[in-house]
Every structure is written in structure tokens, then in C-alpha cells.
């Protein structure tokens, strides 16, 4: 906070490729999935609802969320 910086600002041209959503990635909204499960069952879902997720990190996040 107390350091001095030398900044040189310049115009920037938008490069749309930097903001493009990858087409080869499937995004899963776990929050929406949990909400839908709660609404349809009326009870807190168990971790078996995560079994359809193939990505290990996403599946682990789902299991953690279900166990709360």
C-alpha cells in the first residue's frame, strides 16, 4: 500500500478471444443442481446424486456440498 509505482497507461484494444467461453468444456452449476434436487425431493439429497458427474474435482465438490 505504501509503495510507489511507476505506471504508464495506454489505450487497449479489446481482444475478444481472451473472453471466449471454451466450447470443449462442459460447465455444471452445482448450486442449481442442488436446488433442483431439494425442490423435487423435499429432503436434503445424499451424495449419490453426484454419481453422474464424471470430472473428479467437480464430483468431489458435489460430495462436499451434499454433506453440509
N, CA, C and O atoms as a Tripos MOL2 file, in Angstrom:
@<TRIPOS>MOLECULE
protein
  272   271    68     0     0
PROTEIN
NO_CHARGES

@<TRIPOS>ATOM
      1 N           0.8230   -1.1830    0.0000 N.3       1 UNK1
      2 CA          0.0000    0.0000    0.0000 C.3       1 UNK1
      3 C           0.8710    1.2530    0.0000 C.2       1 UNK1
      4 O           0.5350    2.2520   -0.6360 O.2       1 UNK1
      5 N           1.9600    1.1930    0.6970 N.am      2 UNK2
      6 CA          2.8010    2.3700    0.8220 C.3       2 UNK2
      7 C           3.9320    2.4140   -0.1930 C.2       2 UNK2
      8 O           4.8040    3.2780   -0.1040 O.2       2 UNK2
      9 N           3.9330    1.5010   -1.1550 N.am      3 UNK3
     10 CA          4.9700    1.5050   -2.1780 C.3       3 UNK3
     11 C           4.5920    2.4320   -3.3130 C.2       3 UNK3
     12 O           3.4160    2.6230   -3.6240 O.2       3 UNK3
     13 N           5.6200    3.0050   -3.9260 N.am      4 UNK4
     14 CA          5.4040    3.8790   -5.0690 C.3       4 UNK4
     15 C           5.5520    3.0560   -6.3460 C.2       4 UNK4
     16 O           6.4700    2.2430   -6.4610 O.2       4 UNK4
     17 N           4.6610    3.2630   -7.2940 N.am      5 UNK5
     18 CA          4.6760    2.5130   -8.5500 C.3       5 UNK5
     19 C           4.8030    3.4720   -9.7180 C.2       5 UNK5
     20 O           4.3030    4.5970   -9.6830 O.2       5 UNK5
     21 N           5.4770    3.0040  -10.7440 N.am      6 UNK6
     22 CA          5.5950    3.7630  -11.9800 C.3       6 UNK6
     23 C           4.6710    3.1140  -12.9950 C.2       6 UNK6
     24 O           4.9590    2.0250  -13.4920 O.2       6 UNK6
     25 N           3.5630    3.7740  -13.3060 N.am      7 UNK7
     26 CA          2.5850    3.2130  -14.2360 C.3       7 UNK7
     27 C           2.5110    4.0610  -15.4840 C.2       7 UNK7
     28 O           2.5320    5.2910  -15.4430 O.2       7 UNK7
     29 N           2.4220    3.3530  -16.5970 N.am      8 UNK8
     30 CA          2.2550    4.0370  -17.8780 C.3       8 UNK8
     31 C           0.9960    3.4720  -18.5290 C.2       8 UNK8
     32 O           0.9710    2.3170  -18.9550 O.2       8 UNK8
     33 N          -0.0140    4.2720  -18.5980 N.am      9 UNK9
     34 CA         -1.2870    3.8440  -19.1610 C.3       9 UNK9
     35 C          -1.2870    4.0640  -20.6650 C.2       9 UNK9
     36 O          -0.7390    5.0430  -21.1710 O.2       9 UNK9
     37 N          -1.9060    3.1430  -21.3540 N.am     10 UNK10
     38 CA         -2.0070    3.2390  -22.8040 C.3      10 UNK10
     39 C          -3.3700    2.7110  -23.2270 C.2      10 UNK10
     40 O          -4.0360    2.0060  -22.4680 O.2      10 UNK10
     41 N          -3.7660    3.0460  -24.4070 N.am     11 UNK11
     42 CA         -5.0370    2.5570  -24.9400 C.3      11 UNK11
     43 C          -4.9720    1.0370  -25.0790 C.2      11 UNK11
     44 O          -3.9060    0.4570  -25.2860 O.2      11 UNK11
     45 N          -6.1280    0.4200  -24.9600 N.am     12 UNK12
     46 CA         -6.2070   -1.0280  -25.0620 C.3      12 UNK12
     47 C          -7.2980   -1.3810  -26.0580 C.2      12 UNK12
     48 O          -8.4040   -0.8420  -26.0020 O.2      12 UNK12
     49 N          -6.9850   -2.2710  -26.9510 N.am     13 UNK13
     50 CA         -7.9640   -2.7520  -27.9080 C.3      13 UNK13
     51 C          -8.4870   -4.0950  -27.4050 C.2      13 UNK13
     52 O          -7.7110   -4.9890  -27.0690 O.2      13 UNK13
     53 N          -9.7830   -4.2200  -27.3590 N.am     14 UNK14
     54 CA        -10.4050   -5.4470  -26.8610 C.3      14 UNK14
     55 C         -10.0370   -6.6180  -27.7580 C.2      14 UNK14
     56 O         -10.1730   -6.5510  -28.9800 O.2      14 UNK14
     57 N          -9.5730   -7.6810  -27.1370 N.am     15 UNK15
     58 CA         -9.2760   -8.9280  -27.8440 C.3      15 UNK15
     59 C         -10.3300   -9.9430  -27.4110 C.2      15 UNK15
     60 O         -10.2050  -10.5640  -26.3560 O.2      15 UNK15
     61 N         -11.3550  -10.1040  -28.2190 N.am     16 UNK16
     62 CA        -12.4890  -10.9650  -27.8610 C.3      16 UNK16
     63 C         -12.0770  -12.4050  -27.5940 C.2      16 UNK16
     64 O         -12.7610  -13.1100  -26.8530 O.2      16 UNK16
     65 N         -10.9810  -12.8520  -28.1780 N.am     17 UNK17
     66 CA        -10.5580  -14.2320  -27.9570 C.3      17 UNK17
     67 C         -10.1670  -14.4700  -26.5040 C.2      17 UNK17
     68 O         -10.2000  -15.6090  -26.0400 O.2      17 UNK17
     69 N          -9.8040  -13.4330  -25.7890 N.am     18 UNK18
     70 CA         -9.4350  -13.5640  -24.3790 C.3      18 UNK18
     71 C         -10.6590  -13.8090  -23.4930 C.2      18 UNK18
     72 O         -10.5270  -14.2660  -22.3580 O.2      18 UNK18
     73 N         -11.8270  -13.5070  -24.0080 N.am     19 UNK19
     74 CA        -13.0550  -13.6220  -23.2250 C.3      19 UNK19
     75 C         -14.0100  -14.6830  -23.7720 C.2      19 UNK19
     76 O         -15.1630  -14.7630  -23.3480 O.2      19 UNK19
     77 N         -13.5370  -15.4820  -24.6970 N.am     20 UNK20
     78 CA        -14.3870  -16.5090  -25.3090 C.3      20 UNK20
     79 C         -14.5260  -17.7020  -24.3590 C.2      20 UNK20
     80 O         -13.5380  -18.1750  -23.7970 O.2      20 UNK20
     81 N         -15.7440  -18.1740  -24.1880 N.am     21 UNK21
     82 CA        -16.0020  -19.3480  -23.3670 C.3      21 UNK21
     83 C         -15.5570  -20.5730  -24.1550 C.2      21 UNK21
     84 O         -15.9240  -20.7120  -25.3220 O.2      21 UNK21
     85 N         -14.7760  -21.4660  -23.5480 N.am     22 UNK22
     86 CA        -14.3210  -22.6530  -24.2760 C.3      22 UNK22
     87 C         -15.5020  -23.5080  -24.7140 C.2      22 UNK22
     88 O         -16.4610  -23.6880  -23.9640 O.2      22 UNK22
     89 N         -15.4260  -24.0250  -25.9130 N.am     23 UNK23
     90 CA        -16.5140  -24.8650  -26.4250 C.3      23 UNK23
     91 C         -16.3160  -26.3250  -26.0740 C.2      23 UNK23
     92 O         -17.2500  -27.1190  -26.1800 O.2      23 UNK23
     93 N         -15.1110  -26.6930  -25.6550 N.am     24 UNK24
     94 CA        -14.8300  -28.0900  -25.3390 C.3      24 UNK24
     95 C         -14.9240  -28.3920  -23.8440 C.2      24 UNK24
     96 O         -14.4800  -29.4490  -23.3960 O.2      24 UNK24
     97 N         -15.5030  -27.4650  -23.0690 N.am     25 UNK25
     98 CA        -15.6530  -27.6500  -21.6250 C.3      25 UNK25
     99 C         -17.1350  -27.6370  -21.2780 C.2      25 UNK25
    100 O         -17.8750  -26.7530  -21.7100 O.2      25 UNK25
    101 N         -17.5610  -28.6220  -20.4980 N.am     26 UNK26
    102 CA        -18.9460  -28.6560  -20.0510 C.3      26 UNK26
    103 C         -18.9980  -28.0910  -18.6310 C.2      26 UNK26
    104 O         -18.3910  -28.6490  -17.7170 O.2      26 UNK26
    105 N         -19.7120  -27.0000  -18.4500 N.am     27 UNK27
    106 CA        -19.8300  -26.3590  -17.1500 C.3      27 UNK27
    107 C         -21.0750  -26.8830  -16.4480 C.2      27 UNK27
    108 O         -22.1280  -27.0440  -17.0640 O.2      27 UNK27
    109 N         -20.9420  -27.1440  -15.1590 N.am     28 UNK28
    110 CA        -22.0530  -27.6380  -14.3590 C.3      28 UNK28
    111 C         -22.2830  -26.6880  -13.2000 C.2      28 UNK28
    112 O         -21.3630  -26.3950  -12.4370 O.2      28 UNK28
    113 N         -23.5030  -26.2110  -13.0690 N.am     29 UNK29
    114 CA        -23.8570  -25.3380  -11.9570 C.3      29 UNK29
    115 C         -24.3330  -26.2090  -10.8070 C.2      29 UNK29
    116 O         -25.4990  -26.6010  -10.7550 O.2      29 UNK29
    117 N         -23.4240  -26.5100   -9.8840 N.am     30 UNK30
    118 CA        -23.7710  -27.3930   -8.7740 C.3      30 UNK30
    119 C         -24.8260  -26.7740   -7.8640 C.2      30 UNK30
    120 O         -25.6530  -27.4880   -7.2960 O.2      30 UNK30
    121 N         -24.8020  -25.4570   -7.7240 N.am     31 UNK31
    122 CA        -25.8040  -24.7900   -6.8980 C.3      31 UNK31
    123 C         -27.2090  -25.0070   -7.4400 C.2      31 UNK31
    124 O         -28.1380  -25.2930   -6.6860 O.2      31 UNK31
    125 N         -27.3560  -24.8690   -8.7530 N.am     32 UNK32
    126 CA        -28.6600  -25.0800   -9.3840 C.3      32 UNK32
    127 C         -29.0710  -26.5470   -9.2800 C.2      32 UNK32
    128 O         -30.2420  -26.8580   -9.0580 O.2      32 UNK32
    129 N         -28.0970  -27.4460   -9.4430 N.am     33 UNK33
    130 CA        -28.3970  -28.8670   -9.3440 C.3      33 UNK33
    131 C         -28.8860  -29.2070   -7.9330 C.2      33 UNK33
    132 O         -29.8520  -29.9530   -7.7690 O.2      33 UNK33
    133 N         -28.2180  -28.6610   -6.9250 N.am     34 UNK34
    134 CA        -28.6320  -28.9020   -5.5350 C.3      34 UNK34
    135 C         -30.0320  -28.3420   -5.2790 C.2      34 UNK34
    136 O         -30.8640  -28.9840   -4.6380 O.2      34 UNK34
    137 N         -30.2740  -27.1370   -5.7890 N.am     35 UNK35
    138 CA        -31.5800  -26.5090   -5.5840 C.3      35 UNK35
    139 C         -32.6770  -27.3530   -6.2120 C.2      35 UNK35
    140 O         -33.7280  -27.5670   -5.6080 O.2      35 UNK35
    141 N         -32.4310  -27.8350   -7.4350 N.am     36 UNK36
    142 CA        -33.4270  -28.6690   -8.1180 C.3      36 UNK36
    143 C         -33.6700  -29.9730   -7.3590 C.2      36 UNK36
    144 O         -34.8070  -30.4340   -7.2600 O.2      36 UNK36
    145 N         -32.6090  -30.5600   -6.8280 N.am     37 UNK37
    146 CA        -32.7840  -31.8000   -6.0670 C.3      37 UNK37
    147 C         -33.5940  -31.5620   -4.8040 C.2      37 UNK37
    148 O         -34.4650  -32.3610   -4.4590 O.2      37 UNK37
    149 N         -33.3130  -30.4770   -4.1220 N.am     38 UNK38
    150 CA        -34.0650  -30.1570   -2.8990 C.3      38 UNK38
    151 C         -35.5330  -29.9080   -3.2090 C.2      38 UNK38
    152 O         -36.4060  -30.3330   -2.4530 O.2      38 UNK38
    153 N         -35.8120  -29.2290   -4.3040 N.am     39 UNK39
    154 CA        -37.1990  -28.9090   -4.6480 C.3      39 UNK39
    155 C         -37.9750  -30.1480   -5.0630 C.2      39 UNK39
    156 O         -39.1490  -30.2850   -4.7200 O.2      39 UNK39
    157 N         -37.3330  -31.0560   -5.8010 N.am     40 UNK40
    158 CA        -38.0650  -32.2220   -6.2880 C.3      40 UNK40
    159 C         -38.2790  -33.2710   -5.2090 C.2      40 UNK40
    160 O         -39.2980  -33.9610   -5.2040 O.2      40 UNK40
    161 N         -37.3160  -33.3950   -4.2880 N.am     41 UNK41
    162 CA        -37.4510  -34.4450   -3.2800 C.3      41 UNK41
    163 C         -38.0530  -33.9420   -1.9770 C.2      41 UNK41
    164 O         -38.6630  -34.7080   -1.2310 O.2      41 UNK41
    165 N         -37.8790  -32.6520   -1.7040 N.am     42 UNK42
    166 CA        -38.3740  -32.1090   -0.4540 C.3      42 UNK42
    167 C         -37.4800  -32.4260    0.7300 C.2      42 UNK42
    168 O         -37.7520  -31.9910    1.8490 O.2      42 UNK42
    169 N         -36.4110  -33.1840    0.4940 N.am     43 UNK43
    170 CA        -35.4520  -33.5070    1.5560 C.3      43 UNK43
    171 C         -34.0540  -33.1910    1.0680 C.2      43 UNK43
    172 O         -33.8160  -32.9560   -0.1160 O.2      43 UNK43
    173 N         -33.1400  -33.1930    2.0200 N.am     44 UNK44
    174 CA        -31.7450  -32.9390    1.6570 C.3      44 UNK44
    175 C         -31.2250  -34.1400    0.8580 C.2      44 UNK44
    176 O         -31.3340  -35.2760    1.3200 O.2      44 UNK44
    177 N         -30.6650  -33.9060   -0.3260 N.am     45 UNK45
    178 CA        -30.1850  -35.0200   -1.1500 C.3      45 UNK45
    179 C         -28.9200  -35.6410   -0.5480 C.2      45 UNK45
    180 O         -28.1850  -34.9840    0.1900 O.2      45 UNK45
    181 N         -28.6790  -36.9110   -0.8720 N.am     46 UNK46
    182 CA        -27.4370  -37.5270   -0.4240 C.3      46 UNK46
    183 C         -26.4020  -37.4720   -1.5550 C.2      46 UNK46
    184 O         -26.7170  -37.0750   -2.6770 O.2      46 UNK46
    185 N         -25.1960  -37.8660   -1.2520 N.am     47 UNK47
    186 CA        -24.0940  -37.7420   -2.1950 C.3      47 UNK47
    187 C         -24.2520  -38.6230   -3.4350 C.2      47 UNK47
    188 O         -23.5170  -38.4420   -4.4060 O.2      47 UNK47
    189 N         -25.1850  -39.5660   -3.4280 N.am     48 UNK48
    190 CA        -25.3630  -40.4090   -4.6110 C.3      48 UNK48
    191 C         -25.8050  -39.5890   -5.8130 C.2      48 UNK48
    192 O         -25.6540  -40.0310   -6.9520 O.2      48 UNK48
    193 N         -26.3490  -38.4000   -5.5750 N.am     49 UNK49
    194 CA        -26.7400  -37.5270   -6.6870 C.3      49 UNK49
    195 C         -25.5180  -37.0580   -7.4680 C.2      49 UNK49
    196 O         -25.6480  -36.6010   -8.6030 O.2      49 UNK49
    197 N         -24.3390  -37.1640   -6.8750 N.am     50 UNK50
    198 CA        -23.0980  -36.7260   -7.5250 C.3      50 UNK50
    199 C         -22.5260  -37.7950   -8.4630 C.2      50 UNK50
    200 O         -21.5800  -37.5220   -9.2020 O.2      50 UNK50
    201 N         -23.0760  -38.9760   -8.4400 N.am     51 UNK51
    202 CA        -22.5120  -40.0830   -9.2160 C.3      51 UNK51
    203 C         -22.5130  -39.8450  -10.7200 C.2      51 UNK51
    204 O         -21.7160  -40.4510  -11.4360 O.2      51 UNK51
    205 N         -23.3770  -38.9910  -11.2040 N.am     52 UNK52
    206 CA        -23.4370  -38.7460  -12.6460 C.3      52 UNK52
    207 C         -22.3360  -37.8040  -13.1210 C.2      52 UNK52
    208 O         -22.1500  -37.6380  -14.3270 O.2      52 UNK52
    209 N         -21.6130  -37.1900  -12.2070 N.am     53 UNK53
    210 CA        -20.5440  -36.2550  -12.5630 C.3      53 UNK53
    211 C         -19.2790  -37.0470  -12.8590 C.2      53 UNK53
    212 O         -18.8460  -37.8610  -12.0430 O.2      53 UNK53
    213 N         -18.6850  -36.8080  -14.0300 N.am     54 UNK54
    214 CA        -17.5170  -37.5740  -14.4500 C.3      54 UNK54
    215 C         -16.1920  -36.9170  -14.0690 C.2      54 UNK54
    216 O         -15.1920  -37.6170  -13.9070 O.2      54 UNK54
    217 N         -16.1570  -35.6130  -13.9240 N.am     55 UNK55
    218 CA        -14.9260  -34.9190  -13.5620 C.3      55 UNK55
    219 C         -14.6530  -35.1280  -12.0710 C.2      55 UNK55
    220 O         -15.5020  -34.7940  -11.2440 O.2      55 UNK55
    221 N         -13.4750  -35.6790  -11.7060 N.am     56 UNK56
    222 CA        -13.2000  -35.9910  -10.3040 C.3      56 UNK56
    223 C         -13.2600  -34.7870   -9.3660 C.2      56 UNK56
    224 O         -13.7850  -34.9020   -8.2590 O.2      56 UNK56
    225 N         -12.7370  -33.6410   -9.7840 N.am     57 UNK57
    226 CA        -12.7520  -32.4670   -8.9160 C.3      57 UNK57
    227 C         -14.1740  -31.9520   -8.7100 C.2      57 UNK57
    228 O         -14.5530  -31.5870   -7.5970 O.2      57 UNK57
    229 N         -14.9430  -31.9250   -9.7660 N.am     58 UNK58
    230 CA        -16.3250  -31.4600   -9.6730 C.3      58 UNK58
    231 C         -17.1490  -32.4220   -8.8200 C.2      58 UNK58
    232 O         -17.9790  -32.0030   -8.0120 O.2      58 UNK58
    233 N         -16.9050  -33.7150   -9.0130 N.am     59 UNK59
    234 CA        -17.6300  -34.7180   -8.2260 C.3      59 UNK59
    235 C         -17.2960  -34.5660   -6.7380 C.2      59 UNK59
    236 O         -18.1820  -34.6560   -5.8880 O.2      59 UNK59
    237 N         -16.0170  -34.3350   -6.4280 N.am     60 UNK60
    238 CA        -15.6140  -34.1590   -5.0340 C.3      60 UNK60
    239 C         -16.2770  -32.9190   -4.4300 C.2      60 UNK60
    240 O         -16.6980  -32.9400   -3.2740 O.2      60 UNK60
    241 N         -16.3700  -31.8400   -5.2130 N.am     61 UNK61
    242 CA        -17.0290  -30.6190   -4.7430 C.3      61 UNK61
    243 C         -18.5000  -30.8900   -4.4770 C.2      61 UNK61
    244 O         -19.0640  -30.3810   -3.5080 O.2      61 UNK61
    245 N         -19.1160  -31.6820   -5.3240 N.am     62 UNK62
    246 CA        -20.5260  -32.0280   -5.1550 C.3      62 UNK62
    247 C         -20.7220  -32.8230   -3.8680 C.2      62 UNK62
    248 O         -21.6350  -32.5430   -3.0920 O.2      62 UNK62
    249 N         -19.8600  -33.8170   -3.6440 N.am     63 UNK63
    250 CA        -19.9760  -34.6430   -2.4400 C.3      63 UNK63
    251 C         -19.7920  -33.7750   -1.1960 C.2      63 UNK63
    252 O         -20.5240  -33.9360   -0.2190 O.2      63 UNK63
    253 N         -18.8240  -32.8590   -1.2210 N.am     64 UNK64
    254 CA        -18.6230  -31.9650   -0.0730 C.3      64 UNK64
    255 C         -19.8630  -31.1110    0.1680 C.2      64 UNK64
    256 O         -20.2880  -30.9340    1.3090 O.2      64 UNK64
    257 N         -20.4390  -30.5860   -0.9050 N.am     65 UNK65
    258 CA        -21.6260  -29.7370   -0.7690 C.3      65 UNK65
    259 C         -22.8120  -30.5310   -0.2240 C.2      65 UNK65
    260 O         -23.6050  -30.0110    0.5610 O.2      65 UNK65
    261 N         -22.9270  -31.7750   -0.6380 N.am     66 UNK66
    262 CA        -24.0450  -32.6060   -0.1920 C.3      66 UNK66
    263 C         -23.9270  -32.9870    1.2810 C.2      66 UNK66
    264 O         -24.9300  -33.2460    1.9450 O.2      66 UNK66
    265 N         -22.7120  -33.0170    1.7780 N.am     67 UNK67
    266 CA        -22.5230  -33.4640    3.1520 C.3      67 UNK67
    267 C         -22.6780  -32.3380    4.1670 C.2      67 UNK67
    268 O         -22.5910  -32.5720    5.3720 O.2      67 UNK67
    269 N         -22.9030  -31.1360    3.6920 N.am     68 UNK68
    270 CA        -23.0810  -29.9940    4.6140 C.3      68 UNK68
    271 C         -24.4490  -29.9860    5.2360 C.2      68 UNK68
    272 O         -24.7610  -29.0990    6.0300 O.2      68 UNK68
@<TRIPOS>BOND
     1     1     2 1
     2     2     3 1
     3     3     4 2
     4     3     5 am
     5     5     6 1
     6     6     7 1
     7     7     8 2
     8     7     9 am
     9     9    10 1
    10    10    11 1
    11    11    12 2
    12    11    13 am
    13    13    14 1
    14    14    15 1
    15    15    16 2
    16    15    17 am
    17    17    18 1
    18    18    19 1
    19    19    20 2
    20    19    21 am
    21    21    22 1
    22    22    23 1
    23    23    24 2
    24    23    25 am
    25    25    26 1
    26    26    27 1
    27    27    28 2
    28    27    29 am
    29    29    30 1
    30    30    31 1
    31    31    32 2
    32    31    33 am
    33    33    34 1
    34    34    35 1
    35    35    36 2
    36    35    37 am
    37    37    38 1
    38    38    39 1
    39    39    40 2
    40    39    41 am
    41    41    42 1
    42    42    43 1
    43    43    44 2
    44    43    45 am
    45    45    46 1
    46    46    47 1
    47    47    48 2
    48    47    49 am
    49    49    50 1
    50    50    51 1
    51    51    52 2
    52    51    53 am
    53    53    54 1
    54    54    55 1
    55    55    56 2
    56    55    57 am
    57    57    58 1
    58    58    59 1
    59    59    60 2
    60    59    61 am
    61    61    62 1
    62    62    63 1
    63    63    64 2
    64    63    65 am
    65    65    66 1
    66    66    67 1
    67    67    68 2
    68    67    69 am
    69    69    70 1
    70    70    71 1
    71    71    72 2
    72    71    73 am
    73    73    74 1
    74    74    75 1
    75    75    76 2
    76    75    77 am
    77    77    78 1
    78    78    79 1
    79    79    80 2
    80    79    81 am
    81    81    82 1
    82    82    83 1
    83    83    84 2
    84    83    85 am
    85    85    86 1
    86    86    87 1
    87    87    88 2
    88    87    89 am
    89    89    90 1
    90    90    91 1
    91    91    92 2
    92    91    93 am
    93    93    94 1
    94    94    95 1
    95    95    96 2
    96    95    97 am
    97    97    98 1
    98    98    99 1
    99    99   100 2
   100    99   101 am
   101   101   102 1
   102   102   103 1
   103   103   104 2
   104   103   105 am
   105   105   106 1
   106   106   107 1
   107   107   108 2
   108   107   109 am
   109   109   110 1
   110   110   111 1
   111   111   112 2
   112   111   113 am
   113   113   114 1
   114   114   115 1
   115   115   116 2
   116   115   117 am
   117   117   118 1
   118   118   119 1
   119   119   120 2
   120   119   121 am
   121   121   122 1
   122   122   123 1
   123   123   124 2
   124   123   125 am
   125   125   126 1
   126   126   127 1
   127   127   128 2
   128   127   129 am
   129   129   130 1
   130   130   131 1
   131   131   132 2
   132   131   133 am
   133   133   134 1
   134   134   135 1
   135   135   136 2
   136   135   137 am
   137   137   138 1
   138   138   139 1
   139   139   140 2
   140   139   141 am
   141   141   142 1
   142   142   143 1
   143   143   144 2
   144   143   145 am
   145   145   146 1
   146   146   147 1
   147   147   148 2
   148   147   149 am
   149   149   150 1
   150   150   151 1
   151   151   152 2
   152   151   153 am
   153   153   154 1
   154   154   155 1
   155   155   156 2
   156   155   157 am
   157   157   158 1
   158   158   159 1
   159   159   160 2
   160   159   161 am
   161   161   162 1
   162   162   163 1
   163   163   164 2
   164   163   165 am
   165   165   166 1
   166   166   167 1
   167   167   168 2
   168   167   169 am
   169   169   170 1
   170   170   171 1
   171   171   172 2
   172   171   173 am
   173   173   174 1
   174   174   175 1
   175   175   176 2
   176   175   177 am
   177   177   178 1
   178   178   179 1
   179   179   180 2
   180   179   181 am
   181   181   182 1
   182   182   183 1
   183   183   184 2
   184   183   185 am
   185   185   186 1
   186   186   187 1
   187   187   188 2
   188   187   189 am
   189   189   190 1
   190   190   191 1
   191   191   192 2
   192   191   193 am
   193   193   194 1
   194   194   195 1
   195   195   196 2
   196   195   197 am
   197   197   198 1
   198   198   199 1
   199   199   200 2
   200   199   201 am
   201   201   202 1
   202   202   203 1
   203   203   204 2
   204   203   205 am
   205   205   206 1
   206   206   207 1
   207   207   208 2
   208   207   209 am
   209   209   210 1
   210   210   211 1
   211   211   212 2
   212   211   213 am
   213   213   214 1
   214   214   215 1
   215   215   216 2
   216   215   217 am
   217   217   218 1
   218   218   219 1
   219   219   220 2
   220   219   221 am
   221   221   222 1
   222   222   223 1
   223   223   224 2
   224   223   225 am
   225   225   226 1
   226   226   227 1
   227   227   228 2
   228   227   229 am
   229   229   230 1
   230   230   231 1
   231   231   232 2
   232   231   233 am
   233   233   234 1
   234   234   235 1
   235   235   236 2
   236   235   237 am
   237   237   238 1
   238   238   239 1
   239   239   240 2
   240   239   241 am
   241   241   242 1
   242   242   243 1
   243   243   244 2
   244   243   245 am
   245   245   246 1
   246   246   247 1
   247   247   248 2
   248   247   249 am
   249   249   250 1
   250   250   251 1
   251   251   252 2
   252   251   253 am
   253   253   254 1
   254   254   255 1
   255   255   256 2
   256   255   257 am
   257   257   258 1
   258   258   259 1
   259   259   260 2
   260   259   261 am
   261   261   262 1
   262   262   263 1
   263   263   264 2
   264   263   265 am
   265   265   266 1
   266   266   267 1
   267   267   268 2
   268   267   269 am
   269   269   270 1
   270   270   271 1
   271   271   272 2
@<TRIPOS>SUBSTRUCTURE
     1 UNK1         2 RESIDUE 1 A UNK
     2 UNK2         6 RESIDUE 1 A UNK
     3 UNK3        10 RESIDUE 1 A UNK
     4 UNK4        14 RESIDUE 1 A UNK
     5 UNK5        18 RESIDUE 1 A UNK
     6 UNK6        22 RESIDUE 1 A UNK
     7 UNK7        26 RESIDUE 1 A UNK
     8 UNK8        30 RESIDUE 1 A UNK
     9 UNK9        34 RESIDUE 1 A UNK
    10 UNK10       38 RESIDUE 1 A UNK
    11 UNK11       42 RESIDUE 1 A UNK
    12 UNK12       46 RESIDUE 1 A UNK
    13 UNK13       50 RESIDUE 1 A UNK
    14 UNK14       54 RESIDUE 1 A UNK
    15 UNK15       58 RESIDUE 1 A UNK
    16 UNK16       62 RESIDUE 1 A UNK
    17 UNK17       66 RESIDUE 1 A UNK
    18 UNK18       70 RESIDUE 1 A UNK
    19 UNK19       74 RESIDUE 1 A UNK
    20 UNK20       78 RESIDUE 1 A UNK
    21 UNK21       82 RESIDUE 1 A UNK
    22 UNK22       86 RESIDUE 1 A UNK
    23 UNK23       90 RESIDUE 1 A UNK
    24 UNK24       94 RESIDUE 1 A UNK
    25 UNK25       98 RESIDUE 1 A UNK
    26 UNK26      102 RESIDUE 1 A UNK
    27 UNK27      106 RESIDUE 1 A UNK
    28 UNK28      110 RESIDUE 1 A UNK
    29 UNK29      114 RESIDUE 1 A UNK
    30 UNK30      118 RESIDUE 1 A UNK
    31 UNK31      122 RESIDUE 1 A UNK
    32 UNK32      126 RESIDUE 1 A UNK
    33 UNK33      130 RESIDUE 1 A UNK
    34 UNK34      134 RESIDUE 1 A UNK
    35 UNK35      138 RESIDUE 1 A UNK
    36 UNK36      142 RESIDUE 1 A UNK
    37 UNK37      146 RESIDUE 1 A UNK
    38 UNK38      150 RESIDUE 1 A UNK
    39 UNK39      154 RESIDUE 1 A UNK
    40 UNK40      158 RESIDUE 1 A UNK
    41 UNK41      162 RESIDUE 1 A UNK
    42 UNK42      166 RESIDUE 1 A UNK
    43 UNK43      170 RESIDUE 1 A UNK
    44 UNK44      174 RESIDUE 1 A UNK
    45 UNK45      178 RESIDUE 1 A UNK
    46 UNK46      182 RESIDUE 1 A UNK
    47 UNK47      186 RESIDUE 1 A UNK
    48 UNK48      190 RESIDUE 1 A UNK
    49 UNK49      194 RESIDUE 1 A UNK
    50 UNK50      198 RESIDUE 1 A UNK
    51 UNK51      202 RESIDUE 1 A UNK
    52 UNK52      206 RESIDUE 1 A UNK
    53 UNK53      210 RESIDUE 1 A UNK
    54 UNK54      214 RESIDUE 1 A UNK
    55 UNK55      218 RESIDUE 1 A UNK
    56 UNK56      222 RESIDUE 1 A UNK
    57 UNK57      226 RESIDUE 1 A UNK
    58 UNK58      230 RESIDUE 1 A UNK
    59 UNK59      234 RESIDUE 1 A UNK
    60 UNK60      238 RESIDUE 1 A UNK
    61 UNK61      242 RESIDUE 1 A UNK
    62 UNK62      246 RESIDUE 1 A UNK
    63 UNK63      250 RESIDUE 1 A UNK
    64 UNK64      254 RESIDUE 1 A UNK
    65 UNK65      258 RESIDUE 1 A UNK
    66 UNK66      262 RESIDUE 1 A UNK
    67 UNK67      266 RESIDUE 1 A UNK
    68 UNK68      270 RESIDUE 1 A UNK
